[in-house]
Structure formats: C-alpha cells, structure tokens
Amino acid sequence: MTGPDRHGWGESHNDLSGSAEDVVQARDVIGGVHFHRSGRPTAPMPRQLPADVRGFVNRSADLELLTLTSAEVADRVVVWVVVGTAGVGKTSLAVRWAHQVAGDFPDGQLYVNLRGYDAGLPIGPDEALDRFLRALGVPGNLVPADLDARSALFRSLLAGRRFLILLDNAASPAQVRPLLPGTAGCLVLVTSRDKLAGLVSRDGARRLRLDILPLDEAVSLLRDLVQEYRPQDNDEDLAQLARLCARLPLALRIAAERAIGKPQTSLRDMITELRDESSLWDALGSDDSDAVRTVFAWSYRALSKGASRLFRMLGLYPGDDFGPAAVAALLGGPVSTVRRLLDDLAGAHLLENTAPDRYEFHDLLRLYAQDQARTEEPPEAATAALERLAAWYLHAAWNAVRALIPEAATRELPALPQDVSALAFANHQDALTWYEHERRNLRSMIRVLGEQARDEVVALLADVLREIYARYNHFDDWVTTGVAGLDAARRSGNRRGEADALESLGKAHTQQGNRTKGIEHQTLALSIRQEIGDRRGELASTNALGLAYLRNHEPDTALRHFRRSREIADDLADGYWTAVTSNNSANALIELDRPEEAVPLLHAALTGYRRLSIPGGEGDALRGLSHAHRLLGVPDQAHRFISDALSIARDRKNPAWEAFWSLEAGQVSLALGDPEAALVLYQRAASLQRQLGDRIREAAVLDATGEAYRQSGRPADAVAFHQYAVDVFRRSREEWRMAVALHNLGAILIATDGAEAAASALDEAAALFARFDDPAAHRHRAEVDALRRGGADDPATF
C-alpha cells in the first residue's frame, strides 16, 4: 500500500472503493472498543423534499385522486405522473401532496429536479442515480460507472424499504425509468409537460392531468396572496386579472406580487396596464404560454434599472442556480448591491429564493431573460460578462482546492479582472459547501466555454477541478470535464496541456477501477511528454504509470517505472522526486517480498522528505520502514518507526494519514503478540476510513481485524470480518485484495466449520492468485494449496 498519489508517495484515500450494503456485527468488546458495522437498520434516511408551497389553493379533487391506500403501496411500486402545461403548478401540487403523505414512507424521501425543460442540459438518470446512491450512504468510489449497474444497486438498496421519490420536470420516460424501484413499498411521483405515455403503457404508471385553475380557485389564490396588502380589491377585478393570467399559478403569483408592490394603485388600472402590454392581447387568450410571457413583460418593465439589467444578464448564466458572489462577477458589481437586487427579483416572483443565498429561475422565466439579454444587451457586453464569470469560477475553484487539498500542486492562473472580487474560504467546510452548491454549475460553465472555444480557461478549470474530483470520487464530472479539457488542449495545439489532460483522465479511470483504460491514457501522456522534451512531465507520467501498475498488483512492472523515474529525478537533481521515487520503489519491492532491498531506499526517502519538510512523505516512509522491518522479523524496530509516523499524523491532525498508518501499527501489534492492542488500533483506523468514505481501506482494516480475533482465540468472530472484506473487494474488482481476503477467510473457516465449508473460498483464492506472477502470489498460492490439501498454514496477512 502506498500514500497520497499527488505526491507520488501513494494512493489518495479516495482512490479506493467499498460496499454500502453489507452488514457485519461483532459485538465483543476488547479494550473498551466495540466493532459495529452499520447496515440497513442504521442506513441514511434522506429527507430531500423541497419546502411546502405558500398560498397553495385547494385543488382538492386532484389531491384526493392522488391519495393511495397503504395496501396499494405495500403490494407494488406505485408511480404517479402529473402532467400539464408550463406554469400550471405541477411541482407545487406534487410537493404539497408529498408532504401530506411523507409519514407513510418512514425510510426516506428522495427528490431531484431533472430539468427536462431547462435551457441547459437536463439531469440524466446516471447523474440522478449518483445523487441518490450517495444520499443512501454509498461512497462515491463505489457508485458504478455503468447506468444499468447504478440502477440495479439503487433497486437493491430500496428493496424492502418504504421510500417516496419525487422526480420533478421529467422530459421523457428514458429519463425516469432507471430511477424506478423494483419492489413493493415505494411510491414515485413524476411531474412533466409530456404525457410520458411509455411510463403509463409499459410501467403501469397512473396519469393525472393538471389543468389550469378553475376561475374560483384562481381568484382564491390571488386573494390569499394580496389580501393582507390590498383588502380593497374586489372579486370581479381579481377575476379579470386571473383571466388575463390564463389562470396559471406562475403568472398569478407574479401578477399578485406586482399588485402588492403598488398598494395605492387600483387593480383596474393595473389590469389596463397589463392589457396594453401587448397589442396582440386578443390573440393571446387561447395561448397560455403567450399569456404568461405578457405577464413577465409587465412585471419586468416595472423593475428598477438595476434589477431589470440583472434579470436579463442572468439569462446569460450557464448554471442551474446561483449565489450573489457569482452573480456579482457576471454583472461586474459589488456583492452587496447584487444581493439586494436578487432579493428584489425574488420579491417580484421573477426568481425563486431556494436556500440562503441561492436563487434560481423557473425555466420559462429563464427563457424570457435570455430573450431580453439578446435584444437589450450588446454582444460585447455579454462576452465580457461571461469572461468575468469564467475568471471568477476559475479562481474560486482554485481557492476551494487550496482549502480542501492543501498539498495540491500550485497552478499559475491569469489575473482576475479589476471589477471582479476573488472568493476566499475561511475553512475546509466553507470550501466544501461552496463546491457542493456549484458542482453542476462548474460543469455547465466548462461546457459553455467549450462551445465558445475558450480553450485556455476550459483546460485550466478542468485541471484545477480534478483535484476535488479525485478527493471526492466524482468520476462522472471528472471524466466529463477531463474530456472537455483534452478537447480544448487539442484544439489549441497545446501539447503540454494535452498531456496534463490525459494524465488526469488516466487517474480518473484508474481510480474508478478501469485500470486498463487508465494505463492507456497515462501511456499517451508519457509519449507526448517525451516527444516535447518535457523531462519533469516525463518523470511525473512515468511515476503515475508505476502507481497504476502497483495498484493493479503488477509490482515488477511498477518497479521498472519507478526506477526509470528515479533516473530522471537524479538527472534533474530534483530532491523531491528522488525521495518520491525511492519511496515508491521500496513499496514495489515490499510487494515483491524483497523487504531487505526496500530498507535503504526508504531511509533515503525519509532523509529527503525531512530535508524538504514534507511531513506526509516522512510519515509514509516511516510506515514503509515499519512494514519492511515487520516482514524481516524485527517487530520492535517496526514499532518505533510506526509510532513516529502516527505522531506526525496526530500532530498534523490528518485523519487520512492516521487511518492508513494505524493499519500498519495494528499489524505490528499482532507481530508483537498483542492482539488486543491491535484491535484498538484497527477500531480507530476503521472508524476514520468510514468517515473518509474509503471503503477499500476500511475493508482492509476489517480483514486484519479478523486476524486479530483469530490470534486472540476467537476464530468464529473473525469470519464476518473476512467475509465483509471479500464482499467489498469483489464489488470494487480488487482481485489481489480479494484473493488475500479469501485466503484468510478459507483458513478461518477450516478452523471453525471444517474443510468443506472453506473449499469454495480457497478454490476461488487459488484461481485468483494464479492470475498473478510474482513471488508474493506464488507464496500465497502455495499456502492456499496446502490448506486445500489439509495443511495447517496460518492465514496470510498483508
């Protein structure tokens, strides 16, 4: 095992994956430490419904039609499709009803706006499933790459549970179908402008068509909204206004806000204004969308100069929702002014304030804002606005990277425009919150910039974001933006940027588990760097390839790459890379069962890291020295090395380092004959890895925990830990690790249940080890064969 991949001294804790479903419970207590594996009884219970709607009118017949008995949901998956024209109130009805019945679905409520009718890209089922799976506790590195596999995992997680799922603004059955549960107990509510006939005919969905409000309910809605401010308005005038708004709730709410803003003006005068807004009014009565646009125009022209300009400039914004800082960059003004103007637009119902400091358009209003921007803003103003916004996002993303991943390599960025202020983050959590809000917007930003061939900023932004994607395992975003960065570099003939993008994509595929594709990309990056004479880049690419091969348990090939990297580092007299490649070479030698050769390299790496004041590298070299000395049979020396490593992790308050190095510390305790001390260390390591979302390393800890239980004389308690590790490694296609865990499991099963029970695990372990050709694989295979023949070999540990 190795440490953080950016430095070259190992794999980031996020490079790994694991399982979310499996259950292991070992309730024995050692040294006051409880090992409990969380499974379905303690699974996350998402509560994602948007807030209920203010001023909702009766629609009692529609709500009554939706009402289902518990028996119906218990017998099958129930799917309701609420359809109707834009602005008719589909989402409001769905949210109101979902809140009314939420108590019938105690396991959780999931919500996603599929944005099927937005001007930008809709949210595909793959992205929606990624969100849902994470909300259900699946770590990002276990979210399958394939849509069908994601859908299958989603159905598995919902099986036997009662969930309400609200899929808002769906454009087609294909967008919805992969999001449907597979077993009874769940209810799905879909809103759409389309009839979604395929869901009705093929999937048995029920359809509710939502018509425009009856006149009396439209008047009731207006009355509810304005009565506190305009008690003098009579029903006749309210009915006239309702007709002019085509009795559509969206238009009615905007008109009501306009009326509230002019409490001294008679409603009849405002109706006259609205009629005069379009000389085509007589032709509008039969076209709901034109009626709505007329109400938009009436409200828009009543805005202040600043608010109206902001409204149309927001039509240029490429994302789904926005905050004041981003809008200030788009507008080229101070955040304080922008925040006030945003609140003005929200007050006029031209924007929706969805969360503190977050706003978004109704899709019809976005289209209207885009029209106003095209007709009222000079092209050069629109271009300058997008350039300001792109620069702001680039610097904000880099500042987030510096807060979230302080060890990230420095980037040289172009200066911000004078009228744009950089966004700084006070701490890690602030940066993470910003990134979570802006994640989809960043991807949209790159897409729009790519369409406009703004290649330099596309490549830079994609390169900066890969640091965050690698940390949080957002593989879909990583690959999408990585491909955009690669295309941009190739369009502009930037060979160095092309190599950087290929390296990024190589790491994305490797980290996601597709190591063949990852190695292909890294090899292309190396070829380009050799071609252009970029020696330092050649060094980095060669080292990255070594790490990919090491992760694939090809230690011979990895060692060749690390040694080549070391030669280049020596030629360049680069002390940092000399330390990195020495450390990585030592890790490969340990994998090859050659710990005696690893020791001098690890001492050299330790000296280099200390000279350069790189604590993470220093700690990982100490961990390697511990591992090597443990394998050499001198656990006392190993204990001194790993204790020093853990001191670094704790002094630096770095949970990733402490989690990883605590596994080695536990192994040393086992070698010293103290399984109780090992269990204390393993409990700490497993807890930290769970918090970090690293299920592979968590599984490695729990596999080692099984060995600690065996050594403490309780082999029966070890079985569940080894089985859990096997399941995690199987899901994540970690063949080498799975083989080792199967070896351990088979040995324990022999001790507890006999050779027949162990046969399957040992047979599979033997078949897996046969795929590898290195000394460690041969040793493991021999031990497994001895167990299959009835030998008494101890289970192997790693």
N, C-alpha and C positions, 0 to 999 in steps of 0.2 A: 504494500500500500504506500501511497505517496501523498504529499501535502498539496497546497493550492496551486493550480495549474497555471495561473498567470505568471507566477514567478518561475515556473518550471520545476519547482520542488514538490510537485504533486498535483493531485486532482482536487479541485474545489469540492467542498462538501456537497455542493449542488449537482455535481456531475453524476450523481448516483440515484438509484430509484428503489422503490419497495412497494409494499402492499398496504391497502387501506381496509380490507375486509376481514382479514384473518383474525382469529381470536386465540390468544394463548393466555391462560391464567395459571400462575403458580403462586399459591398463597402462603407458602412457607416464608418464614422470616429469618434472615441471617444478619446479625449485627444491626438489628433495627431497620433493615432495608426490606421493603415489600416490592416484589416484582408483580405488577398487574399489567396485562395487555388490554388495551381498550378495544372493544369490538362493538357489535351492534347496540348493546344496552347503553353505551355511552357515546354513540356516534353523534356528530354535529347535528343540530336541529335548526336549520336555516329558517329565518322569518323575513322573507325578502319582499313582501307585498309593499307597494307604494302606499303613502298615506291616503286615507279615505278622502273623498271629494267634498268640498264645501258647497253648499247650495244645491245639492242633488235633488232633483224633482222626483215625483212619485215613481213613474214607470213601474207601477206595482204589478201590472199584468206581466211585464217582461221578467221581473224578478221572480214572480210566482212560477212562471214557466220554467225557469232555470232550477228551481228548488228540486232537489232529489232526495229520495229516502236513503237512509243508511244502508238498507238492504241492497239497493241497486249498486252502490259503490262497492259493497262487500263482495258481490258476485262477479264483477268485471271492471275493467278500466272504462270509465265514463269520459267521453270527450264532447264538449260543447263548443260550437263555432258561432261566435257573434259577428254578424256581417252587417255592413251598412256603409253609406257614403261617408266621405271625409267630413269630420267635424260634427257627426251626428251624436257623439257621446258614447261610442263603443267602449273605450277604455274606462270612462267614468262608471258605466254600468258594471263592467267586469270587476273593477276594483271594489265597488260598493258591495256587490254580491259576494266576492271572495272574502271580504272582511266579515260578512254576516255568517259565513259557513266555516271560517277558518278553524273554529273549535272542533269541528268534526274530523280534522286532519292533524292530529297531535304530533306527528313525526316531522312536520315542517311544511313550509310554503316556499316554492321557488318562483322567481319572476325574471323574465327577460323581455326587453323591448327589441324585437327582431328587426326593426327599422326597415321594413319591407318597402316603404314608400318614401324614404328619405332621399335627398338629392345625392348623398354619398353611397358607399357600398352598404348593402344590408349585412346583418349579422347572420352568418351561415350556421347550419346546425353543428358544424365542427367547433366553432367558437362558442356557441351556446353551451354545448356539452362540456367544453373545457371549463367554463364558468361553473356549471352545475356540479361537476365532479369535484372541483376544488372546494366548493361550498359544502359538499358532503364528506370532506375530510381526505380526499385523495391528494397526495402531494403532487406537485406539478411534474416531477420526473417519473411519475407512474401513469400519467394521463397518456393513453395510447395515441400513436401518431395517426392511425387509421380510423376513419369515421365509423365504420362498422364496429370496430373493436371498442371505440368510445361508447357507442350506443349500447352495445352488449354489457359493458361494465355498468353503465347507468341503470339499465334494467335490473342487473343483479343487485345493485345497491338498494333499489326501491322495492325489491321483492319482499312481500310480507309486511310492508310498511304502508302507512296512510299518509299520502302527500297530496297537496293541492299545487298544481303547476299552472301558472298564468303566462301564456305566450302571446305577447301583445304585438300588433301590427305585422302579422304574417302575410307574405305575398303569395305563397304557393304551398301546396301540400308537401313538396320536397323539402321545404324549409322546416316543416313541422314533424314529419313522420319519424325521423330518427330520435326525436325528443319524447316520444310516447312511451310510457311504462309498458311492461309486458304482462303484469299480473294484477289481479283484482286488488282493490283497496285505494286506488289513486283516482283523482279527478283532474282532467286537463281542460282548461278554458282558453280558447283561442279567439283573438279578435282579428278581423281582416276586412278590407274593402272588397275582396274577391269572395266568390261563393264557396271556394275550396271544395268543389264538387267531389274531388278524389277522396278527400277525407270522409265525406259522407257516404259515398258508394263503397269504398274499399275498406275503410277503417271503422265504419259504423258510427261516425260522429253524428250528433244532433245539431241542427242548424236553427239559430234564432236570428231572424232578420230584424234589425233595429231601424225603424222608420223615423222620419223627422217627428219632433214632438207634436202631439195634438195641441191645438191652439190654447186650450185652457192650461195645459201644463207649461207651455212656453211662457204664457203670461205669469203663471205662478213662479217660474224660475226668475223672470225679470223682477217681479215684486219682491221675492226673497232677497235678491241682490241689492235693490235700490231703496227699499222702504225706510231703512234707518237714516238715509241721507235725503230722500225725496218723498216724503209721505204724501205730498200733494198730487202725485201722478195718479191719473185715473185709469181704470181698466181699459177703456176704449183706446186711449193713446198707447198704452202698453201693448194692446193687441195689434195696433197698427205697426208699432216698432217690431213686434215679433214677426209679422208678415214680411216686413222689409228685410229681416234677417233670415228669411226662409225657414224659420222655426228650428234652426240648427243651434245646438247648445254653444258651440265655439263662437259663432257670430253673436249670439245673445249675450254671452259673458263680456265680449269686447264692447258691445254697444252699451251694456249696463255700466261698465267702468267709465266710458266716455260721459254718460249721463251723470254719474256720481261726481265726476270732476267738474261739472258745471251745474251746481245745485240751484243757481238762481235763474238759469235759462229754462224756459218752458220745454217740456218734452215735444210739444207740437213743433216748435221752432227747430229742434234738433232733427225731427223727422223730415222736415223740409230740407235741411242741410243734407241729410242722407239721400233723399230723393234727387237732389241736384248734383250729387257726387258723380253721377253717370248719366249722360244724355241718352244712354241706351236702356234706362231703367225698365221701360215697358217690355223689353226683350229678356229681362233678367228673371222674371218671375218663375219661369219653368226651368231655370238652370241654377241649382243650388250652389255650385262652385263659383259662378259669377256673382251671385248674391253675396257670398262670403267675401270675395275679393273687393266688392264695393264697400263692405263694412270695414275691411282692412284699410282701404284707401281713406275712408272717412276718419278713422282713428289716427292713421299715420300723419295726415296733413294737420292734425290738431297738436302734434308733438312740438316741443321746442326745437330750435335749430340744432342744438347739440344732440338731443335724443333722436331726432329723425336721421341725422347723419350716422349716428352709432347704429341705428336699426339697419340701415342699408349696408353699412360696412360689415355688419355681422353676416350678411349674405355671402360674403367672401370667405368666411371662416370655414376651414375644411373639416372640422371635427363635429362630434355629436353634441357635446355640451361644452361650457366654457366658464372660466372664472375671471374675476376682474383683472388680474395681472396679465393674463394672455390677451384679453381684450384691449388693455391699455397699450400693449405692444402693437396690436393691429391698428389701433387708432392713432398711436403716436402722441398720447396724452398721459396726464398723471392718473395713478390708480384711484385716488380719492374722487376725482371727477367722474371717472368711468363707473365706479361703484354707485354713485348717486344716479347716473343716467340709466344704468342697468335696473335699478330699483324703480325708476320712472317707467321703463318699458314693462317691467313685471306688473306694476300697478295698473297699467293700461291693458293688461292681459295680452300684450304682444310678445312677451316672454313668460316662461314659467320658471319660478324660483324653486328648483327641485331639492336643494340642500343648502346649508350655509355656504354662501359664496359660490354656488353653482347654478347655472342657468341653461335653459335650452329652449329651442323653438318647437312649436307644432310644425309638422312638415309642410303644411300649406303656408304658414307664415314664413318659413324659410324660403320657399319658392318666391313668395311675394317680395321678400327682402332682396333676393338675388335679382329679381326684375328691376327693382329700384336702383340697385347698385349699377346694373348695366346701363340704365337710362340716365342716371344723375351723376355718376362718378366718372371722371376722365380715366381712360385706360392706364395712364401713367400713375394715377393715384392708387388704383387697385394693385398695380405691380409693386409699388413702394410699400403698400400695406402688407402684402404677402411676404415681401422680403424682410420687413421688420419682424413679423410674426415668426418666420423661419429662424432668424437670428436669435430671437428670444428663446424659442424652444431648444435650439442647439445649446445655448449657454445654460439654460435651466436644467436640461438633461445632464450636462457635464457637472454642474454643481450637485445634482442629485447623486451622480456616480461618486463624487468625492466624499459625500456624506455616507453613502451606503457601502462603498468599497474603497476605503482609503488607500489600499495598496495598488489600485488600478494605474496602469501606465499613463503618464502625462500626455495630453493632446494639445497641439497648437491650434487654437481656434481664431477665426477672424474677429476683429473687434466688433462690439455691439454698436449700432447706430446711436448717435448722440441723444435722440429722443426716445430711447428705449432703456429701461432700467433692468438690471440683472435681478433675477430671483435667487435669494440666498435661503439656506435652510439652517435652522438653529440646531437641529439634531437629526439623528437617524430616522426617528418616527415621522418627523415633518417631511423628510425627503421621500419616505416610503408612501405616505398618504398622497403626496403630490403625484408620484408616479402611478399609483393605482387609479387616481382620478383621470390622469392624462394618457394612460396606456393606449387606448384605442385612438385617441386624437393624434398621438405621435405617429402611429402607423398611417393614419389618414394624411397627415402632413407630408410624410415621405412619399405617399402615392401621388398626391397633387404636385409636389415638387418634381417628381419623376416625369409626370405627364408634361410638365413645362420645361423639361430638360435642364433643370437647375442642378447639374450633376455634382458640383463640388459640395454643396451643402447636403445633398442626399447621401453621398458617400461618408461625409463626416458624421452626420447624425446617426446613420446606421452603425458606424464603427463605435460611437460613444454608447449607443443603446445596447450593444452586445454584452457590455459588462453587466448591465442589470439583468438582461435576459438569462445570462449564464448563472447568475446568483439565484434567480427565482424560477428557473426552468420554464420560461415562457417560450417554448420551442416554436410554436406556430408564428409568433411575432418575430422571433429571431430569424427563422428561415425566410419569412416574407420580406423583412427589411434587409436581410443579408443579400437576397437575390436582387432587390432594388439597388443596393449599394454596388453589387457586382456589375449590374447593367449600366449604372451611371459611370463607373470607372472605365468600363469598356467603351462606352460611347465617347468619352472624353480622351481616350487613349492613355489613361493614367495607369501604367503598368504596376507601379508600386501600390496604388490603391486597389488594383485588381487582385494582387497577391494578398493584401490585407483582407479583402472581402472573401476570398477563397479560404483563407485560414480561419476566418470567423465561421463560415459555413461548415468547414471541416470539424471545428469544435462543436458546433450545434448538432451535427449528425452523430458524431461520436458520443456526445453526452446523452443524446436521446436513445442511444443503443444501436444505431445503424453504423457500425464501425467501418464496414467496407466502404460505404459512401463517404464517411468522414476521412478515411485514409486517401481516397481518390482526390478529394478536394485539397487536402494538405499536400499531396504529391504535386498537384498542379501549381500550388502556391510556391513550393520549393523550386520547381522548374523555372518559374518566372523570376524569382529572386536570383537564381544562378545566372539566368540569361542577362539580367540588367546589371549584374555585378554588385548586388546588394548583399554584402557579406554578413552584416548584422542580421538582416532579414533571413538570409540562408541559415544562419545559426538558429534563429527562433523557429523556423519551419522544420528544421531537422530535429530539434528538440521536441516540438509538438508531435511530429510523427512518432518519435520514440515513446512519448507518453501514450499515444493511441495504441501502439503495439503492446505496451506494457499492460494497459487496461484490458487488452484482448488476450492476455496471458500468452504473449509471444516474446518471452524475455530475451532470447538470443537476438532476434531482430531489433528489439528495443535497445539492447546494449550496443549494437553496431551504430545505431543512430546517435545515441548519447556520446559514444566515443568520438564520432565524427564531429559532433557539436563541440566537444571539449577541444578538439584540434583547432577548430575555427576560433574558439574563445581564446586559446593560447596565442594564436597568430595575431589576434586583435589586442592582446594584452588586456582583456576585459575581465577584471577580477570578479565581477558579479556573475557573469555567465560561467566562468570557471568553477565557481562554487556551485552553481545550479547543476551543471552537467556532471560534476563529481558526485553530487548527492544522488542524482538520478541514475547514474551508472551503478552506484552502490546498491540502490534499490533493485535494479535489474539483476545484479549479482546475487543478492539475497534470494530473489525469486528462483535463481538457478541453483540454489543450495550451495553457494560459494561464499559464505559469510566471512571467511578469513580474508578474502580478497577485497571485500567491501569495507573493512575496518579502516585501512589507510585513506581510502577515498572519503570516507565520512569524516575523519579527522581533518582532512584538507578542506572539505566543505565547511566544517564547523569553524575553522580558523578564518576562512574567507568571509563567512556571514558575520562573524564577530567583528572583523576589521571594518566591514561596511555597515555595521549596526542594523542588521536585518533580523529582528527577533523571531519572526516566523520561520525563516530559514534555519536559524540557530536551533530552535526547538525541534524542527523536523530532523535535522542532522543528529541531534541527541536521541530522538526516537529511533532513528536508524541504527545508531550505535547500541542502543539497548537491545533492539531486535537481533542484531548480529551477535552480540555477546550472549544473549539468551540461547541462540542456536548453537553457539560454541561451548555451551555448558558452564558459563560463569555468570549465574544469575545475580550474584552480589554486585558485580560491576554493572550489569544491566540495570539494577535497581538505582544505582547512583545516577546513571545517565537519564533515565526516565523521570526520576524525581526532579532533576534540574529542568527538564523540558516542561513538566507540569507547573513548576514555579513560574516559568515565563508566561505560560498561558493564563495563570491566575493573576499574576501581576498586571498583565495587559488586559485582563477581563475579556478574553477572547473565547467564547463558548465553542467555536468550531475547533480551535486548537485543543482545548481541554477535552472535548468529546473524543477526538481522534486519538490523542495521546493517552487518554485514560484506558483505552482498549489494550494498548501495549503494557501499561502499568499493571493491568489485571493479569495479563499473560505472565508477566514477571512474578507476580504474587503466586500464581499457580506453580511456576517453576521453583519457587522457594518453599512450596508445600503449604501455602496458606490460602485455601480456597475461600475462607470467609472474608479475608481482605480483598480477594479478587471480586467477590460478589458486590462488595461496597463500591468498588471502582466501576464495575460493569453497570450497576444501577445508575450511577451518576452519568456514565457515558451514554447509556440507552435513553435516559431522560433528556439529555442535551440533544442527541441526534433526533429524537422525536420533535423537539422544539424547532430544530433547524430544518425539519422536513426531509431529512436524509434517511430514507427507509433502508437503503442498502447497508450503510454503515451501522444503522440500528440493528439490522438483521445479523450482521457480523458479530456485534456485541452479544446478541442473544444466543447465537450459536456457541460463542465462547462461554456464555453463562451455563449452557448445558454441560460443558466440560467441567465447570466449577462444581455443579451439583453432583456430577459423577465422582469427582475427587473427594467430595465431602461425604460420600457414602450413600447418596440418594439418586441412583441412576433412573428410577422411574420418573422423578421430577424433571429429568433432563430431556425426556422425549419431546415434550411440547415445544421446548425452545428450539431444538434442532429441526423439528417439523416446520415451525414458523419460518426459520431461515431458508429452508428448502423452498417453501412456497413463494417467498419474496424473490429469491434468486431466479426461480422458474419464470415468474411473471416478467421479470426485467431482463430475461435472456442472458443472465450472468452464468455462463456454462461452467467456468472454472470454479467459481464460488459455490455453485450448486453442487458440483461434484464433491467438493470438500465437505459440504454440509451433509450430503447423502452418505458419505463415508462415516462421518460422526454419528449420524442417525442409525445407520446399519449396525455399527458397533454397539451402540446403546441398546438397540432392540434385541440383539443377541443376548445381552446381559439381563434384559427384563422379560422378553417374551419368547426367546428362542430363535434358532436359525431360520425357521420357516417364515416367521414374521419379518425378519431382516432381509430376506432374499431379494425382494423387489428393489429396496433401496440400494443394496450392494451391487446388484446387476446393473442398475442404471448408472451408479457411480463408476463402475468399471468401464462401461461403454463411453461415458463422457471423458474419463481420463485417457482412453485410447485415442481420442482426437488430438491430444497434445503430445509433443515430442520434446521433452526436456527432462532433466534429472528429477525435478520435483514431481512431475507427472508419473515418471517411471516408479518412483518410490511409493507414491500413493497407490498406484495400480498394484504393486506387489503386496502392499498391506491389505488392500481390499481383497485380492485373490486369496491371501492367507486366511482372512476372515470367512470367505466363502467356503474354503476347504475345512473350516473348523478350527483355524488358528486362534491365538489369543492376543493378537496385536492390539495395542491400545489404539483408540481412535485418534486420528491425526488432528492437530490443531494448526492454526495459521496465524 
